[in-house]
Amino acid sequence: RGSIKEVEKELGISYPTVRGKLNDIISALGYVQKKKNEVDEKKVVAMLENGEITPEEAIKLLKDE
């Protein structure tokens, strides 16, 4: 119902994984998402500090892979 955090908890997967899967679903439905040119570095660092993502996931987000 719009809460990625709830999906993350329910499925036992990380926030970036949930976001990636949702992006895949959106693409499969025929919608093309525009990629952001800039990643919100402060948000990624905050997620890392809060234990929401691993260092490897933070690196991937910052590299925009």
PDBQT receptor file of N, H, CA, C and O in Angstrom, charges set to zero:
ATOM      1  N   ARG A   1       0.824  -1.199   0.000  1.00  0.00    +0.000 N 
ATOM      2  CA  ARG A   1       0.000   0.000   0.000  1.00  0.00    +0.000 C 
ATOM      3  C   ARG A   1       0.858   1.248   0.000  1.00  0.00    +0.000 C 
ATOM      4  O   ARG A   1       0.488   2.272   0.575  1.00  0.00    +0.000 OA
ATOM      5  N   GLY A   2       1.984   1.158  -0.636  1.00  0.00    +0.000 N 
ATOM      6  H   GLY A   2       2.285   0.326  -1.104  1.00  0.00    +0.000 HD
ATOM      7  CA  GLY A   2       2.825   2.330  -0.767  1.00  0.00    +0.000 C 
ATOM      8  C   GLY A   2       3.990   2.391   0.202  1.00  0.00    +0.000 C 
ATOM      9  O   GLY A   2       4.769   3.344   0.160  1.00  0.00    +0.000 OA
ATOM     10  N   SER A   3       4.133   1.400   1.075  1.00  0.00    +0.000 N 
ATOM     11  H   SER A   3       3.500   0.626   1.108  1.00  0.00    +0.000 HD
ATOM     12  CA  SER A   3       5.227   1.438   2.029  1.00  0.00    +0.000 C 
ATOM     13  C   SER A   3       6.281   0.397   1.665  1.00  0.00    +0.000 C 
ATOM     14  O   SER A   3       6.100  -0.800   1.891  1.00  0.00    +0.000 OA
ATOM     15  N   ILE A   4       7.365   0.871   1.108  1.00  0.00    +0.000 N 
ATOM     16  H   ILE A   4       7.512   1.843   0.925  1.00  0.00    +0.000 HD
ATOM     17  CA  ILE A   4       8.449  -0.029   0.735  1.00  0.00    +0.000 C 
ATOM     18  C   ILE A   4       9.042  -0.666   1.986  1.00  0.00    +0.000 C 
ATOM     19  O   ILE A   4       9.482  -1.815   1.950  1.00  0.00    +0.000 OA
ATOM     20  N   LYS A   5       9.056   0.077   3.096  1.00  0.00    +0.000 N 
ATOM     21  H   LYS A   5       8.699   1.011   3.125  1.00  0.00    +0.000 HD
ATOM     22  CA  LYS A   5       9.588  -0.470   4.349  1.00  0.00    +0.000 C 
ATOM     23  C   LYS A   5       8.795  -1.692   4.785  1.00  0.00    +0.000 C 
ATOM     24  O   LYS A   5       9.380  -2.660   5.273  1.00  0.00    +0.000 OA
ATOM     25  N   GLU A   6       7.478  -1.669   4.620  1.00  0.00    +0.000 N 
ATOM     26  H   GLU A   6       7.004  -0.883   4.224  1.00  0.00    +0.000 HD
ATOM     27  CA  GLU A   6       6.648  -2.813   4.992  1.00  0.00    +0.000 C 
ATOM     28  C   GLU A   6       6.928  -4.010   4.081  1.00  0.00    +0.000 C 
ATOM     29  O   GLU A   6       6.996  -5.147   4.547  1.00  0.00    +0.000 OA
ATOM     30  N   VAL A   7       7.087  -3.752   2.801  1.00  0.00    +0.000 N 
ATOM     31  H   VAL A   7       7.032  -2.828   2.423  1.00  0.00    +0.000 HD
ATOM     32  CA  VAL A   7       7.415  -4.824   1.857  1.00  0.00    +0.000 C 
ATOM     33  C   VAL A   7       8.769  -5.412   2.215  1.00  0.00    +0.000 C 
ATOM     34  O   VAL A   7       8.956  -6.628   2.194  1.00  0.00    +0.000 OA
ATOM     35  N   GLU A   8       9.708  -4.540   2.542  1.00  0.00    +0.000 N 
ATOM     36  H   GLU A   8       9.557  -3.551   2.559  1.00  0.00    +0.000 HD
ATOM     37  CA  GLU A   8      11.058  -4.964   2.937  1.00  0.00    +0.000 C 
ATOM     38  C   GLU A   8      10.972  -5.920   4.128  1.00  0.00    +0.000 C 
ATOM     39  O   GLU A   8      11.602  -6.977   4.126  1.00  0.00    +0.000 OA
ATOM     40  N   LYS A   9      10.197  -5.548   5.138  1.00  0.00    +0.000 N 
ATOM     41  H   LYS A   9       9.684  -4.689   5.140  1.00  0.00    +0.000 HD
ATOM     42  CA  LYS A   9      10.054  -6.386   6.337  1.00  0.00    +0.000 C 
ATOM     43  C   LYS A   9       9.338  -7.696   6.011  1.00  0.00    +0.000 C 
ATOM     44  O   LYS A   9       9.757  -8.765   6.454  1.00  0.00    +0.000 OA
ATOM     45  N   GLU A  10       8.270  -7.609   5.244  1.00  0.00    +0.000 N 
ATOM     46  H   GLU A  10       7.929  -6.741   4.883  1.00  0.00    +0.000 HD
ATOM     47  CA  GLU A  10       7.461  -8.791   4.926  1.00  0.00    +0.000 C 
ATOM     48  C   GLU A  10       8.254  -9.832   4.131  1.00  0.00    +0.000 C 
ATOM     49  O   GLU A  10       8.148 -11.030   4.393  1.00  0.00    +0.000 OA
ATOM     50  N   LEU A  11       9.043  -9.376   3.167  1.00  0.00    +0.000 N 
ATOM     51  H   LEU A  11       9.130  -8.403   2.954  1.00  0.00    +0.000 HD
ATOM     52  CA  LEU A  11       9.788 -10.291   2.315  1.00  0.00    +0.000 C 
ATOM     53  C   LEU A  11      11.190 -10.596   2.836  1.00  0.00    +0.000 C 
ATOM     54  O   LEU A  11      11.851 -11.521   2.362  1.00  0.00    +0.000 OA
ATOM     55  N   GLY A  12      11.632  -9.818   3.805  1.00  0.00    +0.000 N 
ATOM     56  H   GLY A  12      11.096  -9.067   4.189  1.00  0.00    +0.000 HD
ATOM     57  CA  GLY A  12      12.964 -10.044   4.354  1.00  0.00    +0.000 C 
ATOM     58  C   GLY A  12      14.077  -9.696   3.389  1.00  0.00    +0.000 C 
ATOM     59  O   GLY A  12      15.120 -10.350   3.371  1.00  0.00    +0.000 OA
ATOM     60  N   ILE A  13      13.858  -8.658   2.579  1.00  0.00    +0.000 N 
ATOM     61  H   ILE A  13      13.011  -8.126   2.594  1.00  0.00    +0.000 HD
ATOM     62  CA  ILE A  13      14.877  -8.212   1.627  1.00  0.00    +0.000 C 
ATOM     63  C   ILE A  13      15.155  -6.731   1.868  1.00  0.00    +0.000 C 
ATOM     64  O   ILE A  13      14.380  -6.050   2.539  1.00  0.00    +0.000 OA
ATOM     65  N   SER A  14      16.254  -6.241   1.323  1.00  0.00    +0.000 N 
ATOM     66  H   SER A  14      16.884  -6.795   0.778  1.00  0.00    +0.000 HD
ATOM     67  CA  SER A  14      16.664  -4.862   1.565  1.00  0.00    +0.000 C 
ATOM     68  C   SER A  14      15.829  -3.859   0.770  1.00  0.00    +0.000 C 
ATOM     69  O   SER A  14      15.173  -4.200  -0.214  1.00  0.00    +0.000 OA
ATOM     70  N   TYR A  15      15.879  -2.619   1.232  1.00  0.00    +0.000 N 
ATOM     71  H   TYR A  15      16.412  -2.342   2.031  1.00  0.00    +0.000 HD
ATOM     72  CA  TYR A  15      15.153  -1.526   0.575  1.00  0.00    +0.000 C 
ATOM     73  C   TYR A  15      15.531  -1.402  -0.905  1.00  0.00    +0.000 C 
ATOM     74  O   TYR A  15      14.642  -1.335  -1.754  1.00  0.00    +0.000 OA
ATOM     75  N   PRO A  16      16.833  -1.369  -1.236  1.00  0.00    +0.000 N 
ATOM     76  CA  PRO A  16      17.194  -1.252  -2.656  1.00  0.00    +0.000 C 
ATOM     77  C   PRO A  16      16.700  -2.440  -3.493  1.00  0.00    +0.000 C 
ATOM     78  O   PRO A  16      16.372  -2.281  -4.669  1.00  0.00    +0.000 OA
ATOM     79  N   THR A  17      16.650  -3.623  -2.884  1.00  0.00    +0.000 N 
ATOM     80  H   THR A  17      16.916  -3.752  -1.928  1.00  0.00    +0.000 HD
ATOM     81  CA  THR A  17      16.154  -4.796  -3.607  1.00  0.00    +0.000 C 
ATOM     82  C   THR A  17      14.669  -4.639  -3.902  1.00  0.00    +0.000 C 
ATOM     83  O   THR A  17      14.218  -4.927  -5.011  1.00  0.00    +0.000 OA
ATOM     84  N   VAL A  18      13.903  -4.178  -2.901  1.00  0.00    +0.000 N 
ATOM     85  H   VAL A  18      14.269  -3.944  -2.001  1.00  0.00    +0.000 HD
ATOM     86  CA  VAL A  18      12.468  -3.936  -3.112  1.00  0.00    +0.000 C 
ATOM     87  C   VAL A  18      12.281  -2.900  -4.208  1.00  0.00    +0.000 C 
ATOM     88  O   VAL A  18      11.474  -3.084  -5.120  1.00  0.00    +0.000 OA
ATOM     89  N   ARG A  19      13.029  -1.813  -4.112  1.00  0.00    +0.000 N 
ATOM     90  H   ARG A  19      13.684  -1.663  -3.371  1.00  0.00    +0.000 HD
ATOM     91  CA  ARG A  19      12.914  -0.744  -5.109  1.00  0.00    +0.000 C 
ATOM     92  C   ARG A  19      13.244  -1.262  -6.509  1.00  0.00    +0.000 C 
ATOM     93  O   ARG A  19      12.557  -0.933  -7.476  1.00  0.00    +0.000 OA
ATOM     94  N   GLY A  20      14.292  -2.071  -6.609  1.00  0.00    +0.000 N 
ATOM     95  H   GLY A  20      14.849  -2.338  -5.823  1.00  0.00    +0.000 HD
ATOM     96  CA  GLY A  20      14.676  -2.632  -7.907  1.00  0.00    +0.000 C 
ATOM     97  C   GLY A  20      13.598  -3.540  -8.472  1.00  0.00    +0.000 C 
ATOM     98  O   GLY A  20      13.298  -3.491  -9.665  1.00  0.00    +0.000 OA
ATOM     99  N   LYS A  21      13.013  -4.373  -7.610  1.00  0.00    +0.000 N 
ATOM    100  H   LYS A  21      13.257  -4.412  -6.640  1.00  0.00    +0.000 HD
ATOM    101  CA  LYS A  21      11.947  -5.274  -8.068  1.00  0.00    +0.000 C 
ATOM    102  C   LYS A  21      10.714  -4.481  -8.512  1.00  0.00    +0.000 C 
ATOM    103  O   LYS A  21      10.078  -4.821  -9.509  1.00  0.00    +0.000 OA
ATOM    104  N   LEU A  22      10.386  -3.434  -7.774  1.00  0.00    +0.000 N 
ATOM    105  H   LEU A  22      10.904  -3.158  -6.964  1.00  0.00    +0.000 HD
ATOM    106  CA  LEU A  22       9.257  -2.595  -8.170  1.00  0.00    +0.000 C 
ATOM    107  C   LEU A  22       9.534  -1.903  -9.510  1.00  0.00    +0.000 C 
ATOM    108  O   LEU A  22       8.640  -1.776 -10.346  1.00  0.00    +0.000 OA
ATOM    109  N   ASN A  23      10.763  -1.465  -9.702  1.00  0.00    +0.000 N 
ATOM    110  H   ASN A  23      11.489  -1.569  -9.023  1.00  0.00    +0.000 HD
ATOM    111  CA  ASN A  23      11.125  -0.859 -10.994  1.00  0.00    +0.000 C 
ATOM    112  C   ASN A  23      10.989  -1.874 -12.125  1.00  0.00    +0.000 C 
ATOM    113  O   ASN A  23      10.548  -1.530 -13.221  1.00  0.00    +0.000 OA
ATOM    114  N   ASP A  24      11.369  -3.129 -11.860  1.00  0.00    +0.000 N 
ATOM    115  H   ASP A  24      11.728  -3.409 -10.969  1.00  0.00    +0.000 HD
ATOM    116  CA  ASP A  24      11.222  -4.186 -12.868  1.00  0.00    +0.000 C 
ATOM    117  C   ASP A  24       9.753  -4.409 -13.214  1.00  0.00    +0.000 C 
ATOM    118  O   ASP A  24       9.404  -4.571 -14.383  1.00  0.00    +0.000 OA
ATOM    119  N   ILE A  25       8.897  -4.417 -12.197  1.00  0.00    +0.000 N 
ATOM    120  H   ILE A  25       9.181  -4.286 -11.247  1.00  0.00    +0.000 HD
ATOM    121  CA  ILE A  25       7.454  -4.596 -12.420  1.00  0.00    +0.000 C 
ATOM    122  C   ILE A  25       6.899  -3.444 -13.239  1.00  0.00    +0.000 C 
ATOM    123  O   ILE A  25       6.139  -3.653 -14.184  1.00  0.00    +0.000 OA
ATOM    124  N   ILE A  26       7.282  -2.230 -12.873  1.00  0.00    +0.000 N 
ATOM    125  H   ILE A  26       7.900  -2.061 -12.105  1.00  0.00    +0.000 HD
ATOM    126  CA  ILE A  26       6.805  -1.048 -13.597  1.00  0.00    +0.000 C 
ATOM    127  C   ILE A  26       7.237  -1.109 -15.059  1.00  0.00    +0.000 C 
ATOM    128  O   ILE A  26       6.456  -0.784 -15.954  1.00  0.00    +0.000 OA
ATOM    129  N   SER A  27       8.469  -1.522 -15.298  1.00  0.00    +0.000 N 
ATOM    130  H   SER A  27       9.103  -1.786 -14.571  1.00  0.00    +0.000 HD
ATOM    131  CA  SER A  27       8.967  -1.652 -16.676  1.00  0.00    +0.000 C 
ATOM    132  C   SER A  27       8.205  -2.735 -17.433  1.00  0.00    +0.000 C 
ATOM    133  O   SER A  27       7.878  -2.562 -18.607  1.00  0.00    +0.000 OA
ATOM    134  N   ALA A  28       7.921  -3.858 -16.758  1.00  0.00    +0.000 N 
ATOM    135  H   ALA A  28       8.187  -3.998 -15.804  1.00  0.00    +0.000 HD
ATOM    136  CA  ALA A  28       7.183  -4.956 -17.397  1.00  0.00    +0.000 C 
ATOM    137  C   ALA A  28       5.778  -4.528 -17.788  1.00  0.00    +0.000 C 
ATOM    138  O   ALA A  28       5.197  -5.075 -18.726  1.00  0.00    +0.000 OA
ATOM    139  N   LEU A  29       5.232  -3.554 -17.072  1.00  0.00    +0.000 N 
ATOM    140  H   LEU A  29       5.704  -3.110 -16.310  1.00  0.00    +0.000 HD
ATOM    141  CA  LEU A  29       3.898  -3.043 -17.398  1.00  0.00    +0.000 C 
ATOM    142  C   LEU A  29       3.932  -2.044 -18.558  1.00  0.00    +0.000 C 
ATOM    143  O   LEU A  29       2.893  -1.556 -19.003  1.00  0.00    +0.000 OA
ATOM    144  N   GLY A  30       5.130  -1.753 -19.035  1.00  0.00    +0.000 N 
ATOM    145  H   GLY A  30       5.974  -2.150 -18.674  1.00  0.00    +0.000 HD
ATOM    146  CA  GLY A  30       5.256  -0.893 -20.200  1.00  0.00    +0.000 C 
ATOM    147  C   GLY A  30       5.605   0.548 -19.894  1.00  0.00    +0.000 C 
ATOM    148  O   GLY A  30       5.657   1.380 -20.800  1.00  0.00    +0.000 OA
ATOM    149  N   TYR A  31       5.841   0.851 -18.641  1.00  0.00    +0.000 N 
ATOM    150  H   TYR A  31       5.798   0.175 -17.905  1.00  0.00    +0.000 HD
ATOM    151  CA  TYR A  31       6.219   2.208 -18.285  1.00  0.00    +0.000 C 
ATOM    152  C   TYR A  31       7.734   2.303 -18.245  1.00  0.00    +0.000 C 
ATOM    153  O   TYR A  31       8.409   1.431 -17.697  1.00  0.00    +0.000 OA
ATOM    154  N   VAL A  32       8.253   3.358 -18.823  1.00  0.00    +0.000 N 
ATOM    155  H   VAL A  32       7.705   4.066 -19.268  1.00  0.00    +0.000 HD
ATOM    156  CA  VAL A  32       9.692   3.558 -18.845  1.00  0.00    +0.000 C 
ATOM    157  C   VAL A  32      10.010   4.651 -17.841  1.00  0.00    +0.000 C 
ATOM    158  O   VAL A  32       9.485   5.762 -17.916  1.00  0.00    +0.000 OA
ATOM    159  N   GLN A  33      10.875   4.316 -16.908  1.00  0.00    +0.000 N 
ATOM    160  H   GLN A  33      11.301   3.413 -16.848  1.00  0.00    +0.000 HD
ATOM    161  CA  GLN A  33      11.275   5.299 -15.923  1.00  0.00    +0.000 C 
ATOM    162  C   GLN A  33      12.517   6.022 -16.393  1.00  0.00    +0.000 C 
ATOM    163  O   GLN A  33      13.445   5.422 -16.935  1.00  0.00    +0.000 OA
ATOM    164  N   LYS A  34      12.514   7.320 -16.174  1.00  0.00    +0.000 N 
ATOM    165  H   LYS A  34      11.760   7.808 -15.734  1.00  0.00    +0.000 HD
ATOM    166  CA  LYS A  34      13.708   8.092 -16.473  1.00  0.00    +0.000 C 
ATOM    167  C   LYS A  34      14.670   7.924 -15.314  1.00  0.00    +0.000 C 
ATOM    168  O   LYS A  34      14.281   7.998 -14.148  1.00  0.00    +0.000 OA
ATOM    169  N   LYS A  35      15.939   7.697 -15.651  1.00  0.00    +0.000 N 
ATOM    170  H   LYS A  35      16.255   7.637 -16.598  1.00  0.00    +0.000 HD
ATOM    171  CA  LYS A  35      16.949   7.541 -14.599  1.00  0.00    +0.000 C 
ATOM    172  C   LYS A  35      17.353   8.908 -14.083  1.00  0.00    +0.000 C 
ATOM    173  O   LYS A  35      17.460   9.874 -14.838  1.00  0.00    +0.000 OA
ATOM    174  N   LYS A  36      17.571   8.964 -12.793  1.00  0.00    +0.000 N 
ATOM    175  H   LYS A  36      17.484   8.179 -12.180  1.00  0.00    +0.000 HD
ATOM    176  CA  LYS A  36      18.086  10.188 -12.195  1.00  0.00    +0.000 C 
ATOM    177  C   LYS A  36      19.558  10.298 -12.548  1.00  0.00    +0.000 C 
ATOM    178  O   LYS A  36      20.288   9.308 -12.530  1.00  0.00    +0.000 OA
ATOM    179  N   ASN A  37      19.980  11.491 -12.865  1.00  0.00    +0.000 N 
ATOM    180  H   ASN A  37      19.386  12.296 -12.880  1.00  0.00    +0.000 HD
ATOM    181  CA  ASN A  37      21.394  11.691 -13.139  1.00  0.00    +0.000 C 
ATOM    182  C   ASN A  37      22.188  11.803 -11.846  1.00  0.00    +0.000 C 
ATOM    183  O   ASN A  37      23.370  11.465 -11.798  1.00  0.00    +0.000 OA
ATOM    184  N   GLU A  38      21.519  12.286 -10.793  1.00  0.00    +0.000 N 
ATOM    185  H   GLU A  38      20.558  12.561 -10.832  1.00  0.00    +0.000 HD
ATOM    186  CA  GLU A  38      22.201  12.446  -9.530  1.00  0.00    +0.000 C 
ATOM    187  C   GLU A  38      21.527  11.596  -8.464  1.00  0.00    +0.000 C 
ATOM    188  O   GLU A  38      20.300  11.549  -8.380  1.00  0.00    +0.000 OA
ATOM    189  N   VAL A  39      22.318  10.941  -7.668  1.00  0.00    +0.000 N 
ATOM    190  H   VAL A  39      23.315  10.980  -7.736  1.00  0.00    +0.000 HD
ATOM    191  CA  VAL A  39      21.815  10.151  -6.559  1.00  0.00    +0.000 C 
ATOM    192  C   VAL A  39      21.896  11.025  -5.314  1.00  0.00    +0.000 C 
ATOM    193  O   VAL A  39      22.875  11.746  -5.121  1.00  0.00    +0.000 OA
ATOM    194  N   ASP A  40      20.877  10.962  -4.478  1.00  0.00    +0.000 N 
ATOM    195  H   ASP A  40      20.082  10.377  -4.635  1.00  0.00    +0.000 HD
ATOM    196  CA  ASP A  40      20.888  11.723  -3.234  1.00  0.00    +0.000 C 
ATOM    197  C   ASP A  40      21.867  11.055  -2.273  1.00  0.00    +0.000 C 
ATOM    198  O   ASP A  40      21.514  10.126  -1.546  1.00  0.00    +0.000 OA
ATOM    199  N   GLU A  41      23.081  11.541  -2.286  1.00  0.00    +0.000 N 
ATOM    200  H   GLU A  41      23.367  12.296  -2.876  1.00  0.00    +0.000 HD
ATOM    201  CA  GLU A  41      24.150  10.918  -1.496  1.00  0.00    +0.000 C 
ATOM    202  C   GLU A  41      23.845  10.943  -0.011  1.00  0.00    +0.000 C 
ATOM    203  O   GLU A  41      24.148   9.983   0.698  1.00  0.00    +0.000 OA
ATOM    204  N   LYS A  42      23.252  12.019   0.471  1.00  0.00    +0.000 N 
ATOM    205  H   LYS A  42      23.006  12.799  -0.105  1.00  0.00    +0.000 HD
ATOM    206  CA  LYS A  42      22.926  12.121   1.891  1.00  0.00    +0.000 C 
ATOM    207  C   LYS A  42      21.915  11.054   2.294  1.00  0.00    +0.000 C 
ATOM    208  O   LYS A  42      22.003  10.493   3.386  1.00  0.00    +0.000 OA
ATOM    209  N   LYS A  43      20.963  10.776   1.423  1.00  0.00    +0.000 N 
ATOM    210  H   LYS A  43      20.892  11.232   0.536  1.00  0.00    +0.000 HD
ATOM    211  CA  LYS A  43      19.959   9.753   1.721  1.00  0.00    +0.000 C 
ATOM    212  C   LYS A  43      20.610   8.369   1.773  1.00  0.00    +0.000 C 
ATOM    213  O   LYS A  43      20.295   7.562   2.647  1.00  0.00    +0.000 OA
ATOM    214  N   VAL A  44      21.510   8.105   0.842  1.00  0.00    +0.000 N 
ATOM    215  H   VAL A  44      21.766   8.761   0.132  1.00  0.00    +0.000 HD
ATOM    216  CA  VAL A  44      22.201   6.816   0.817  1.00  0.00    +0.000 C 
ATOM    217  C   VAL A  44      23.036   6.646   2.080  1.00  0.00    +0.000 C 
ATOM    218  O   VAL A  44      23.035   5.572   2.682  1.00  0.00    +0.000 OA
ATOM    219  N   VAL A  45      23.747   7.692   2.486  1.00  0.00    +0.000 N 
ATOM    220  H   VAL A  45      23.748   8.565   1.997  1.00  0.00    +0.000 HD
ATOM    221  CA  VAL A  45      24.570   7.623   3.693  1.00  0.00    +0.000 C 
ATOM    222  C   VAL A  45      23.678   7.402   4.919  1.00  0.00    +0.000 C 
ATOM    223  O   VAL A  45      24.020   6.607   5.795  1.00  0.00    +0.000 OA
ATOM    224  N   ALA A  46      22.549   8.091   4.988  1.00  0.00    +0.000 N 
ATOM    225  H   ALA A  46      22.271   8.737   4.277  1.00  0.00    +0.000 HD
ATOM    226  CA  ALA A  46      21.629   7.924   6.116  1.00  0.00    +0.000 C 
ATOM    227  C   ALA A  46      21.098   6.491   6.168  1.00  0.00    +0.000 C 
ATOM    228  O   ALA A  46      21.004   5.905   7.246  1.00  0.00    +0.000 OA
ATOM    229  N   MET A  47      20.751   5.924   5.008  1.00  0.00    +0.000 N 
ATOM    230  H   MET A  47      20.827   6.400   4.132  1.00  0.00    +0.000 HD
ATOM    231  CA  MET A  47      20.265   4.551   4.961  1.00  0.00    +0.000 C 
ATOM    232  C   MET A  47      21.345   3.588   5.430  1.00  0.00    +0.000 C 
ATOM    233  O   MET A  47      21.057   2.624   6.139  1.00  0.00    +0.000 OA
ATOM    234  N   LEU A  48      22.580   3.844   5.038  1.00  0.00    +0.000 N 
ATOM    235  H   LEU A  48      22.814   4.627   4.461  1.00  0.00    +0.000 HD
ATOM    236  CA  LEU A  48      23.702   3.011   5.456  1.00  0.00    +0.000 C 
ATOM    237  C   LEU A  48      23.908   3.113   6.967  1.00  0.00    +0.000 C 
ATOM    238  O   LEU A  48      24.085   2.099   7.643  1.00  0.00    +0.000 OA
ATOM    239  N   GLU A  49      23.884   4.334   7.492  1.00  0.00    +0.000 N 
ATOM    240  H   GLU A  49      23.740   5.158   6.943  1.00  0.00    +0.000 HD
ATOM    241  CA  GLU A  49      24.069   4.540   8.929  1.00  0.00    +0.000 C 
ATOM    242  C   GLU A  49      22.963   3.886   9.746  1.00  0.00    +0.000 C 
ATOM    243  O   GLU A  49      23.211   3.410  10.854  1.00  0.00    +0.000 OA
ATOM    244  N   ASN A  50      21.748   3.857   9.213  1.00  0.00    +0.000 N 
ATOM    245  H   ASN A  50      21.547   4.243   8.313  1.00  0.00    +0.000 HD
ATOM    246  CA  ASN A  50      20.604   3.271   9.915  1.00  0.00    +0.000 C 
ATOM    247  C   ASN A  50      20.537   1.757   9.755  1.00  0.00    +0.000 C 
ATOM    248  O   ASN A  50      19.646   1.111  10.306  1.00  0.00    +0.000 OA
ATOM    249  N   GLY A  51      21.467   1.197   9.010  1.00  0.00    +0.000 N 
ATOM    250  H   GLY A  51      22.190   1.722   8.562  1.00  0.00    +0.000 HD
ATOM    251  CA  GLY A  51      21.487  -0.246   8.818  1.00  0.00    +0.000 C 
ATOM    252  C   GLY A  51      20.444  -0.742   7.834  1.00  0.00    +0.000 C 
ATOM    253  O   GLY A  51      20.152  -1.937   7.782  1.00  0.00    +0.000 OA
ATOM    254  N   GLU A  52      19.878   0.176   7.049  1.00  0.00    +0.000 N 
ATOM    255  H   GLU A  52      20.115   1.147   7.091  1.00  0.00    +0.000 HD
ATOM    256  CA  GLU A  52      18.847  -0.191   6.076  1.00  0.00    +0.000 C 
ATOM    257  C   GLU A  52      19.439  -0.854   4.841  1.00  0.00    +0.000 C 
ATOM    258  O   GLU A  52      18.778  -1.644   4.166  1.00  0.00    +0.000 OA
ATOM    259  N   ILE A  53      20.697  -0.521   4.555  1.00  0.00    +0.000 N 
ATOM    260  H   ILE A  53      21.234   0.121   5.103  1.00  0.00    +0.000 HD
ATOM    261  CA  ILE A  53      21.386  -1.103   3.411  1.00  0.00    +0.000 C 
ATOM    262  C   ILE A  53      22.798  -1.488   3.828  1.00  0.00    +0.000 C 
ATOM    263  O   ILE A  53      23.331  -0.994   4.821  1.00  0.00    +0.000 OA
ATOM    264  N   THR A  54      23.386  -2.377   3.046  1.00  0.00    +0.000 N 
ATOM    265  H   THR A  54      22.953  -2.779   2.239  1.00  0.00    +0.000 HD
ATOM    266  CA  THR A  54      24.758  -2.797   3.311  1.00  0.00    +0.000 C 
ATOM    267  C   THR A  54      25.727  -1.840   2.614  1.00  0.00    +0.000 C 
ATOM    268  O   THR A  54      25.318  -1.074   1.742  1.00  0.00    +0.000 OA
ATOM    269  N   PRO A  55      27.010  -1.879   2.994  1.00  0.00    +0.000 N 
ATOM    270  CA  PRO A  55      27.983  -1.039   2.290  1.00  0.00    +0.000 C 
ATOM    271  C   PRO A  55      28.015  -1.330   0.786  1.00  0.00    +0.000 C 
ATOM    272  O   PRO A  55      28.179  -0.417  -0.024  1.00  0.00    +0.000 OA
ATOM    273  N   GLU A  56      27.859  -2.598   0.421  1.00  0.00    +0.000 N 
ATOM    274  H   GLU A  56      27.727  -3.339   1.079  1.00  0.00    +0.000 HD
ATOM    275  CA  GLU A  56      27.865  -2.955  -1.002  1.00  0.00    +0.000 C 
ATOM    276  C   GLU A  56      26.675  -2.332  -1.726  1.00  0.00    +0.000 C 
ATOM    277  O   GLU A  56      26.808  -1.845  -2.848  1.00  0.00    +0.000 OA
ATOM    278  N   GLU A  57      25.508  -2.351  -1.073  1.00  0.00    +0.000 N 
ATOM    279  H   GLU A  57      25.400  -2.746  -0.160  1.00  0.00    +0.000 HD
ATOM    280  CA  GLU A  57      24.316  -1.750  -1.687  1.00  0.00    +0.000 C 
ATOM    281  C   GLU A  57      24.476  -0.238  -1.817  1.00  0.00    +0.000 C 
ATOM    282  O   GLU A  57      24.029   0.357  -2.798  1.00  0.00    +0.000 OA
ATOM    283  N   ALA A  58      25.113   0.378  -0.825  1.00  0.00    +0.000 N 
ATOM    284  H   ALA A  58      25.476  -0.105  -0.028  1.00  0.00    +0.000 HD
ATOM    285  CA  ALA A  58      25.361   1.817  -0.878  1.00  0.00    +0.000 C 
ATOM    286  C   ALA A  58      26.263   2.162  -2.062  1.00  0.00    +0.000 C 
ATOM    287  O   ALA A  58      26.018   3.132  -2.780  1.00  0.00    +0.000 OA
ATOM    288  N   ILE A  59      27.301   1.360  -2.255  1.00  0.00    +0.000 N 
ATOM    289  H   ILE A  59      27.500   0.572  -1.672  1.00  0.00    +0.000 HD
ATOM    290  CA  ILE A  59      28.202   1.582  -3.376  1.00  0.00    +0.000 C 
ATOM    291  C   ILE A  59      27.449   1.478  -4.699  1.00  0.00    +0.000 C 
ATOM    292  O   ILE A  59      27.631   2.312  -5.586  1.00  0.00    +0.000 OA
ATOM    293  N   LYS A  60      26.600   0.449  -4.833  1.00  0.00    +0.000 N 
ATOM    294  H   LYS A  60      26.453  -0.229  -4.112  1.00  0.00    +0.000 HD
ATOM    295  CA  LYS A  60      25.826   0.291  -6.062  1.00  0.00    +0.000 C 
ATOM    296  C   LYS A  60      24.916   1.480  -6.300  1.00  0.00    +0.000 C 
ATOM    297  O   LYS A  60      24.798   1.959  -7.427  1.00  0.00    +0.000 OA
ATOM    298  N   LEU A  61      24.263   1.966  -5.231  1.00  0.00    +0.000 N 
ATOM    299  H   LEU A  61      24.358   1.577  -4.315  1.00  0.00    +0.000 HD
ATOM    300  CA  LEU A  61      23.382   3.122  -5.373  1.00  0.00    +0.000 C 
ATOM    301  C   LEU A  61      24.163   4.361  -5.792  1.00  0.00    +0.000 C 
ATOM    302  O   LEU A  61      23.725   5.128  -6.649  1.00  0.00    +0.000 OA
ATOM    303  N   LEU A  62      25.311   4.541  -5.182  1.00  0.00    +0.000 N 
ATOM    304  H   LEU A  62      25.667   3.918  -4.486  1.00  0.00    +0.000 HD
ATOM    305  CA  LEU A  62      26.117   5.727  -5.502  1.00  0.00    +0.000 C 
ATOM    306  C   LEU A  62      26.694   5.663  -6.909  1.00  0.00    +0.000 C 
ATOM    307  O   LEU A  62      26.890   6.695  -7.552  1.00  0.00    +0.000 OA
ATOM    308  N   LYS A  63      26.963   4.459  -7.386  1.00  0.00    +0.000 N 
ATOM    309  H   LYS A  63      26.804   3.621  -6.864  1.00  0.00    +0.000 HD
ATOM    310  CA  LYS A  63      27.455   4.285  -8.752  1.00  0.00    +0.000 C 
ATOM    311  C   LYS A  63      26.299   4.255  -9.751  1.00  0.00    +0.000 C 
ATOM    312  O   LYS A  63      26.510   4.283 -10.964  1.00  0.00    +0.000 OA
ATOM    313  N   ASP A  64      25.053   4.198  -9.213  1.00  0.00    +0.000 N 
ATOM    314  H   ASP A  64      24.882   4.176  -8.228  1.00  0.00    +0.000 HD
ATOM    315  CA  ASP A  64      23.828   4.170 -10.024  1.00  0.00    +0.000 C 
ATOM    316  C   ASP A  64      23.801   2.985 -10.971  1.00  0.00    +0.000 C 
ATOM    317  O   ASP A  64      23.527   3.128 -12.163  1.00  0.00    +0.000 OA
ATOM    318  N   GLU A  65      24.095   1.796 -10.415  1.00  0.00    +0.000 N 
ATOM    319  H   GLU A  65      24.318   1.679  -9.447  1.00  0.00    +0.000 HD
ATOM    320  CA  GLU A  65      24.099   0.572 -11.222  1.00  0.00    +0.000 C 
ATOM    321  C   GLU A  65      22.747  -0.069 -11.199  1.00  0.00    +0.000 C 
ATOM    322  O   GLU A  65      22.548  -1.113 -11.820  1.00  0.00    +0.000 OA
TER     323      GLU A  65
